């Protein structure tokens, strides 16, 4: 059962990491396309340009943190799932890290979606399918970590 939960956690975090990674790439590409024909001296003097660059960089930074958390969760869950000869202390340490990431991920997502991103954009409404992916990724981070820590601790 633990192995199935680990695979589900890997799948949910893989989907989240792929979406955030593709959003990062598209954001950088569209950012560069937006300033294609402008001169550097004109861009440096414009207050609106600096405001736009700050908004774009802060948004990409928020998405980058989500990507890092999802990728690290995916990597650690993969280590737990596919390492057969792992020492109990190493498995316990990985389980504790997964629990920490399972707490940090929903906290960062909540803070960024409710407070940080609405400063840049209008309030963000996620579709039920997207909410399900985000919630499942965070819950599936916690479950394998808690089960590994509890199993080793007994």
Protein Blocks (a to p, Z undefined) as FASTA:
>chain_A
ZZmmmmmmmmmmmmmmmmmmmmmmmmmmmmmmmmmmpcfklmmmpmklmmmmmmmmmmmm
mmmmmmmmmmmmmmmmmmmmmmmkbcfklmmmmmmmmmmmmmmmmmmmmmmmmmmmmmmm
ccddddfklmmmmmmmmmmmmmmmmmmmmmmmZZ
